[in-house]
Amino acid sequence: MLKKLLFVFFCLITVVTYAQDTKEEIKAKQQQLQKEIDDLNNTLSQIKSSKKQSLGQLALVQRKIAARTQLINTINKDMRRLDDNIYLDQLQINHLRLQLDTLKQNYAKSLVFAYKNRSNYDYLNFIFSATTFNDAIKRVAYLRSYRQYRETQVGTIQKTQDLIAGKINVLNSNKTEKRSVLVDQSKQLNVLQDDKKEQSQVIAQLKGKESEIAKQIKASQRSQQKLKSALQVIINREIAEARKRAEAEAKAKALEAQKNAAASNATSNNAAKNDVASNTPNNTGNSVTAAPKSNRSYSPFESTAEGLTESLNFEGNRGRLPWPVNSGFVSIHFGPYEIPGTKLKGNSDGLTISLPVGATVKSVADGEVSAVFDLDGHTAIVVRHGKYFTAYSNLSNVQVNKGTEVHAGTVLGKADNGQSGDGEVGFSVSNGSGFLNPESWLRSR
């Protein structure tokens, strides 16, 4: 019986520990979501101060609704955890009470038996009625063990009562926590309804300004086309320069090989030829004219070891690159999009990030600045990372020049005003032949 109780006690500890771990994970997620909602509310307050509804404001409200919905889901998950714990606690209490009843009944029977055989004559008669001396010794040992058994019964009953009392405290604590979670759930549901009403209001106001928004979308598409054209010019120029560097390096190596061959005998001449033949992209020199066989496509930008390393580093950090800004939110995502409540549609080659004017914009990876140029009255910067390019547009107070070597986190400039009057930054990623979805390269926020 004692072993069973200890086993139950061990199970209780295990269940409580597991529940605590789950509770900590849920609470951490709730804190993260609440912080995101608070940041979004602060940004929304800044946008509202302009007294002008914008696509950025709509995107922010939609993101806030999504975050609050996630928060409510975690609250529901916490509720299910508490319900499971309460149900399990009640089952364990019932089980312990049944065990306690059984222990008390057995103990009562032992007391009745001891009472009926309480006289010293009965004990002596029980001992001296033994047929052999060994049998008498065994009877004495039996009487001692029986007395110890009754003492053990008392201890087991006390431990079981303590377990029940402790479990009842845990049950009451879970019930109290559940009531608190229910209050929080109700509060968040009410706020979610307010957020949805705010979204409807913004959509209605934007719908009344379709012509203005249509102009903004057209202007954005024109800027994208200019950026695409400029990027293609930059890529073509960089490819030509990379090929020239590769050709120059190849000629220099060939000339060096000829000099070595002329100064060597037949044996050393053959060795020199083998050395020239082994001078491949896998060599530790500065030139990379070939590449290991793989499904990966190579470009002229990887004709040097440095260019290949930059490309591989950029690829290796896919999904882990830092964001180009510390704050803000994505108001327009990559690819086709629609304006809710209107028939307006658009297509984005990158991300449009809404954030406070003057916010710092940083490079997302190591590389070299390929170009700094004007784009519709604002500054755009293109950074090359091997065969990959990242573009940052709508900047002011630029702090780099063409040819500047940058690292992940290097400050490029500041966010400037967008078409709606709010702070805005454009960010795109290209592999030299087309634009890629930046969010698949950036780490989760």
C-alpha positions in Angstrom: 0.0 0.0 0.0 2.8 2.4 0.9 4.5 1.7 -2.4 1.3 2.6 -4.2 1.0 5.8 -2.4 4.6 6.7 -3.1 4.0 5.9 -6.8 0.9 8.2 -6.8 2.9 10.9 -5.1 5.6 10.6 -7.7 3.0 10.9 -10.5 1.6 14.0 -8.9 5.0 15.6 -8.8 5.6 14.7 -12.4 2.2 16.1 -13.6 2.7 19.3 -11.6 6.2 19.8 -13.1 5.0 19.2 -16.6 2.1 21.6 -16.1 4.5 24.3 -14.8 6.7 24.0 -17.9 3.7 24.3 -20.1 2.4 27.3 -18.1 5.7 29.1 -18.4 5.8 28.6 -22.2 2.2 29.9 -22.5 2.9 32.9 -20.2 6.1 33.8 -22.2 4.1 33.7 -25.5 1.4 35.9 -23.9 4.0 38.4 -22.8 5.6 38.5 -26.2 2.2 39.1 -27.9 1.2 41.7 -25.4 4.5 43.6 -26.0 3.9 43.4 -29.8 0.4 44.8 -29.3 1.7 47.6 -27.1 4.3 48.5 -29.7 1.6 48.5 -32.4 -0.6 50.7 -30.3 2.2 53.2 -29.8 2.9 53.3 -33.5 -0.8 53.6 -34.3 -1.0 56.6 -32.0 1.8 58.3 -33.9 0.1 57.6 -37.2 -3.3 58.9 -35.9 -1.6 62.2 -35.0 -1.3 62.9 -38.7 -5.1 63.0 -38.9 -4.8 61.1 -42.2 -5.9 57.5 -42.8 -3.4 55.4 -44.8 -2.6 51.9 -46.0 -0.1 51.8 -43.2 -2.7 52.4 -40.6 -4.9 49.7 -42.1 -2.0 47.2 -42.1 -1.2 48.1 -38.6 -4.8 47.6 -37.3 -4.9 44.3 -39.2 -1.6 43.2 -37.6 -2.9 44.2 -34.2 -6.1 42.1 -34.8 -3.9 39.1 -35.8 -1.7 39.5 -32.7 -4.7 39.9 -30.4 -6.3 36.8 -31.9 -3.1 34.9 -31.2 -3.1 36.2 -27.7 -6.7 35.0 -27.2 -5.7 31.6 -28.6 -2.9 31.3 -26.0 -5.4 32.3 -23.3 -7.7 29.5 -24.5 -4.8 27.2 -24.5 -4.0 28.2 -20.9 -7.7 27.6 -20.1 -7.5 24.1 -21.5 -4.4 23.5 -19.4 -6.1 24.6 -16.3 -9.2 22.5 -17.0 -7.0 19.5 -17.6 -5.2 20.1 -14.3 -8.4 20.6 -12.4 -9.9 17.4 -13.8 -6.7 15.5 -13.0 -6.5 17.0 -9.5 -10.0 15.9 -8.8 -9.4 12.4 -10.0 -6.3 12.1 -7.9 -8.1 13.5 -4.8 -10.9 10.9 -5.3 -8.4 8.1 -5.7 -6.5 9.2 -2.6 -9.7 9.4 -0.6 -10.7 5.8 -1.6 -7.2 4.7 -0.5 -7.6 6.6 2.8 -11.0 4.9 3.5 -9.4 1.5 2.8 -6.5 2.3 5.1 -8.8 3.4 7.9 -10.9 0.3 7.6 -7.9 -2.0 7.8 -6.5 -0.1 10.7 -9.8 -0.3 12.5 -9.9 -4.1 12.0 -6.4 -4.3 13.4 -7.4 -2.3 16.4 -10.4 -4.5 17.0 -8.2 -7.6 16.8 -5.7 -6.1 19.2 -8.5 -5.1 21.6 -9.9 -8.6 21.6 -6.5 -10.1 22.3 -5.2 -7.4 24.6 -4.5 -9.5 27.7 -1.0 -10.6 28.6 -2.4 -14.1 29.1 -3.5 -14.3 25.4 0.0 -13.3 24.2 1.7 -15.7 26.5 -0.7 -18.5 25.6 0.0 -17.7 21.9 3.7 -18.0 22.4 3.9 -21.0 24.8 1.4 -23.0 22.7 4.2 -23.3 20.1 5.3 -26.9 19.6 9.0 -26.1 19.2 11.3 -23.4 20.4 11.9 -22.1 16.8 8.1 -21.8 16.4 8.0 -19.8 19.6 10.7 -17.4 18.3 8.8 -17.0 15.0 5.6 -16.1 17.0 7.4 -13.5 19.0 8.8 -12.0 15.8 5.2 -12.1 14.3 3.8 -10.2 17.3 6.6 -7.5 17.0 6.0 -7.2 13.2 2.3 -6.9 13.8 2.8 -4.1 16.2 5.1 -2.4 13.7 2.5 -2.9 11.0 -0.1 -1.0 13.0 2.4 1.8 13.5 3.1 1.9 9.8 -0.6 2.0 9.1 -0.8 5.2 11.2 2.1 6.8 9.3 0.6 5.8 5.9 -2.8 7.3 6.9 -1.1 10.5 7.9 0.9 10.7 4.7 -2.3 10.1 2.6 -4.1 12.8 4.5 -1.2 15.2 3.9 -1.3 14.3 0.1 -5.0 15.0 0.0 -4.6 18.3 1.7 -1.8 19.4 -0.6 -3.7 18.3 -3.7 -6.8 20.2 -2.5 -4.6 23.4 -2.2 -3.3 22.9 -5.7 -6.9 22.3 -7.0 -8.1 25.5 -5.3 -5.1 27.4 -6.7 -5.9 26.2 -10.2 -9.5 27.2 -9.8 -8.5 30.7 -8.7 -6.1 31.0 -11.6 -8.8 29.9 -14.0 -11.2 32.6 -12.7 -8.4 35.2 -13.4 -7.8 33.8 -16.9 -11.5 33.9 -17.6 -11.5 37.6 -16.7 -8.5 38.3 -19.0 -10.2 36.3 -21.8 -13.3 38.3 -21.6 -11.3 41.6 -21.6 -9.3 40.6 -24.7 -12.4 39.5 -26.6 -14.0 42.9 -25.9 -10.9 44.7 -27.1 -10.8 42.5 -30.2 -14.3 43.7 -31.1 -13.1 47.3 -30.7 -10.1 46.5 -33.0 -12.4 45.1 -35.6 -14.7 48.2 -35.4 -11.6 50.4 -35.9 -10.6 48.3 -38.9 -14.1 48.7 -40.4 -13.8 52.5 -39.9 -10.4 52.7 -41.5 -11.6 50.6 -44.5 -14.7 52.8 -44.9 -12.6 56.0 -44.9 -10.1 54.5 -47.3 -12.9 53.4 -49.6 -13.9 57.0 -49.8 -10.5 57.9 -51.0 -10.0 55.2 -53.7 -8.8 57.7 -56.3 -6.1 59.0 -54.0 -5.0 55.5 -53.1 -5.0 54.5 -56.7 -2.6 57.3 -57.4 -0.4 56.2 -54.6 -0.4 52.6 -55.9 0.5 53.9 -59.4 3.3 56.0 -58.0 4.6 53.1 -56.1 4.5 50.9 -59.2 6.5 53.5 -61.1 9.1 53.7 -58.3 9.4 49.9 -58.3 9.9 49.9 -62.1 12.6 52.6 -61.7 14.3 50.6 -59.0 14.1 47.5 -61.1 15.7 49.2 -64.1 18.4 50.8 -61.9 19.1 47.5 -60.3 19.5 45.8 -63.7 21.9 48.5 -64.8 23.9 48.0 -61.6 23.9 44.2 -62.1 25.1 44.5 -65.7 27.8 46.9 -64.7 28.9 44.6 -61.8 28.9 41.6 -64.0 31.1 43.3 -66.6 33.5 44.4 -63.8 33.6 40.9 -62.3 34.4 39.4 -65.7 37.2 41.9 -66.2 38.7 41.1 -62.8 38.4 37.4 -63.5 40.1 37.8 -67.0 42.9 39.9 -65.5 43.5 37.4 -62.8 43.5 34.6 -65.3 46.0 36.4 -67.5 48.3 37.2 -64.6 48.3 33.5 -63.5 48.9 32.3 -67.0 51.9 34.8 -67.4 53.3 33.6 -64.1 52.9 30.0 -65.1 54.8 30.7 -68.4 57.7 32.3 -66.5 57.9 29.4 -64.1 57.9 26.9 -67.1 60.7 28.7 -68.9 62.9 28.7 -65.8 62.4 25.0 -65.1 63.7 21.8 -66.5 61.5 19.1 -68.0 60.6 17.6 -64.7 59.8 20.9 -63.0 58.1 22.0 -66.3 55.7 19.1 -65.9 55.2 19.9 -62.3 54.4 23.5 -63.2 51.8 22.3 -65.8 50.1 20.2 -63.1 50.2 23.2 -60.7 48.5 25.4 -63.4 45.9 22.7 -64.0 45.2 22.4 -60.3 44.6 26.2 -60.0 40.8 25.8 -59.8 37.9 27.5 -57.8 38.5 25.0 -54.9 42.1 26.4 -54.6 42.9 28.7 -51.7 43.9 31.5 -54.0 41.9 34.6 -54.9 40.3 33.3 -58.1 37.4 31.0 -58.3 36.8 30.0 -62.0 34.9 26.8 -61.4 32.6 25.4 -58.7 31.8 22.1 -57.0 29.1 20.2 -58.8 25.7 20.8 -57.3 22.2 21.9 -58.2 23.2 25.5 -57.3 23.5 28.0 -60.2 26.7 30.1 -60.2 27.2 33.6 -61.6 30.1 35.8 -62.6 30.0 37.4 -59.2 31.3 34.2 -57.8 34.4 34.2 -60.0 36.5 35.0 -56.9 36.8 33.3 -53.6 35.5 36.4 -51.8 32.4 36.7 -54.0 31.6 33.0 -53.6 32.0 33.2 -49.8 29.7 36.2 -49.6 27.1 34.3 -51.7 27.3 31.2 -49.6 27.2 33.2 -46.3 24.1 35.0 -47.5 22.4 31.7 -48.5 23.5 30.0 -45.3 21.7 32.7 -43.3 18.4 32.4 -45.1 15.6 32.8 -42.6 18.1 34.2 -40.0 19.0 37.6 -41.5 18.3 40.5 -39.2 15.6 43.0 -40.2 16.8 46.3 -41.7 15.0 48.2 -39.0 14.5 47.8 -35.3 10.9 49.0 -35.2 7.9 49.3 -37.5 5.7 46.9 -39.3 5.2 45.6 -42.8 2.4 47.6 -44.4 2.7 46.0 -47.9 4.0 42.4 -48.2 5.8 40.8 -51.2 3.7 39.8 -54.2 0.2 40.7 -55.2 -2.1 42.5 -52.7 -5.6 44.0 -52.5 -6.9 47.0 -50.6 -9.8 45.7 -48.5 -13.2 47.4 -49.2 -12.0 48.5 -52.7 -11.3 47.0 -56.1 -7.8 48.3 -56.0 -4.9 45.9 -56.5 -1.1 46.1 -56.6 2.0 44.0 -56.8 5.1 44.5 -54.7 8.7 43.5 -55.5 9.6 43.7 -51.9 8.4 44.9 -48.5 7.1 48.3 -47.5 7.9 48.9 -43.9 6.0 51.7 -42.0 8.0 53.2 -39.1 8.7 56.6 -37.5 10.5 59.1 -39.7 14.2 59.2 -38.9 14.4 55.6 -37.8 17.7 53.9 -38.5 18.0 51.6 -41.5 20.8 49.0 -41.5 22.4 46.5 -43.8 21.1 42.9 -43.3 24.4 41.2 -44.3 28.0 41.7 -45.1 28.7 43.1 -48.5 29.7 46.1 -50.6 27.6 49.2 -51.6 27.1 48.9 -55.3 25.1 52.2 -55.8 23.7 55.2 -54.0 21.2 57.1 -56.1 18.1 59.3 -56.1 14.7 57.7 -56.5 11.7 60.0 -56.8 13.3 62.6 -54.5 14.5 60.1 -51.9 17.7 58.1 -51.7 18.0 54.4 -52.6 21.0 52.1 -51.7 21.9 48.8 -53.3 24.3 46.4 -51.5 25.8 43.4 -53.2 26.4 40.2 -51.2 28.1 37.9 -53.7 25.5 37.2 -56.4 22.7 38.6 -54.2 21.6 42.2 -53.9 19.5 44.0 -51.2 17.9 47.4 -52.0 16.9 50.0 -49.4 14.7 52.8 -50.7 13.0 56.0 -49.4 16.0 56.9 -47.2 17.5 60.2 -46.0 20.8 61.1 -44.2 22.7 58.4 -46.0 25.9 57.4 -44.3 27.6 55.2 -47.0 29.0 55.7 -50.5 29.5 53.5 -53.5 32.2 51.0 -52.8 31.8 51.1 -49.0 32.2 47.7 -47.3 29.4 47.0 -44.9 28.5 44.4 -42.4 25.2 43.1 -40.9 24.0 46.0 -38.8 26.0 48.7 -40.5 23.9 51.9 -40.6 23.0 53.0 -44.1 20.7 55.9 -43.4 17.4 57.1 -41.9 13.8 56.4 -42.9 12.1 59.3 -44.8 8.5 60.3 -45.3 6.4 58.1 -47.6 3.5 59.0 -49.9 1.0 59.0 -47.1 3.1 61.3 -44.9 4.2 58.5 -42.5 7.7 57.1 -42.2 8.3 54.4 -44.8 11.2 52.2 -46.1 11.3 49.9 -49.1 13.3 46.7 -48.8 13.9 44.1 -51.5 16.1 41.1 -52.2 17.3 40.0 -55.7 19.4 37.1 -56.9 20.5 39.0 -60.0 17.7 37.6 -62.2 14.6 38.4 -60.2 13.2 39.6 -56.9 12.8 37.2 -54.0 10.4 37.3 -51.0 12.4 39.2 -48.3 10.4 37.6 -45.4 11.7 34.2 -46.3 15.2 35.5 -45.7 14.6 37.5 -42.6 14.3 36.0 -39.1 11.0 35.9 -37.4 10.2 39.0 -35.3 
